[in-house]
């Protein structure tokens, strides 16, 4: 329209900032292209891939169209769905979807250098370190100057990280193995999603893990009394900036909120408009009012009954667990279960996001050994070995 190209730069930036505030990065890119003069008035995400304003925060990569470069994303804060064509994937393996919406890639040629793709701006942050060959269960991008890529491995459950200039991924090594389970659960639950700059990665991860161990020792002993309760599970979830601890026992779920001021766990009987999706790879809190077919104040999870996967939903209000539908076990139409077929529901896609594990370069795919973490936590809690732990800076390169 006439006159739009002559709008003052401060007004253009105010509109642009509104789009960035809601994490609508694709709309921001479209906005910059409206008039020829607008790109010069706004920051270019492609020239500043480390700028925290342009890192996706509220997005989830839900599915893939088999043997294509398209991926479906949803903004869990606004409920907006976007299908993106990502031609860059022709030159890379998709390793994992990181918390927030970034996509971790590995070059197809050896030594498989790591990259973190912003699917909304098209910028690719390259890492010197090659992707390790073990199956990656979860990925997290922490900070921005420079960003740190944290990987949790499936088989060994080890935690590693690298900066863009690191020659290899560095593994956290500490003789007190108990420090790893709460860090791993917190990463999977998105607890570190709002982490700010400052200090080394261990200085960020370890204090939170120590606090969890200190506060949660009693409920751990209550809900995991020993080998006689092998089906009991524990999860951490970031829900609108609050840390929730969820204990799942047969046909019952208890939710607690971590109160940082009093260092206590407070029971939660009502999630309001929120719904939780729990899984071994990722946990997620969403606004049910923004997503069709998702029920508020409910908790969704996948139950494996070989060879089938089923979605169950637990209502905190009714204190009742019901079977919802079959779960997605593959996006490959050849291996997809005969009991489930597209189009998939929002609930099916979100549940798939929480437990799906991608293949590693050797073609293996395994589920996370979550019960192992719970048993370790139980062992330490029962021994009352919960002192504040100083992180051991001994690390080895892999």
Buried (B, 14 or more C-beta within 10 A) or exposed (E): EEEEEEBEEEEBBEBBEEBBEBBBBBBBBEBBEBBEEBEEBBBBBEEBBBBEBBBBBBBBBBBBEEEEBEBBBBBBBBBBEBEBEBEBBEEBBBBBBBBBBBBBBBBEEEEBBBBBBBBBBBBBBEBEBBBBBBBBBBBBBBBBEBBBBBBBBBEBBBBBBBBBEBEBBBBBEBEEEBBBBBBBBBBBBBBBBEBEEEEEBBEBBBBBBBBBBEBBBEBBBEBBEEEEBEEBBBBBBBBEEBBBBBBBBEEEBBBBBBEEEEEEBEEBEEBEEBBBBBBBBBBBBBBBEBBEEBBBBBBBBBEEEEEBBBBBBBBBEEEEBEEBBBBBBBBEEEEBBEEBEEEBBBBBBBBBBBBBBBBBBEEEEEBBBBBEBBBBBBBBBBEEEBEEBEBBEEBEEB
